Amino acid sequence: MALLGWIVSFIALFGALALRQDMPTGGSAMLSGMLFLLALLSCPMIWREKPLGISRGQRIIVTLILFLSVPLVLLPTG
């Protein structure tokens, strides 16, 4: 489980950094912020114990919500 957390954390962190560097038009700032939050929530080193009362199950649910809301951010408006 920790290996999966590290993989997701690094993918989200590098994706967020790439979006911050390029900053294409649209919802890239919001998507980058969501990816930074995902990187924080999935990092096993930070969340080894239960800081702030957030359990592993709650982090998994929030991570799934962030993954599933990405298409909503990328939908064209107008």
Buried (B, 14 or more C-beta within 10 A) or exposed (E): EEEEBBEBBEBBBEBBBEBBEEEEEEBBEEBBBBBBBBBBBBBBEEBEEEEEEEEEEEBBEBBEEBEEEEEEBEEEEE
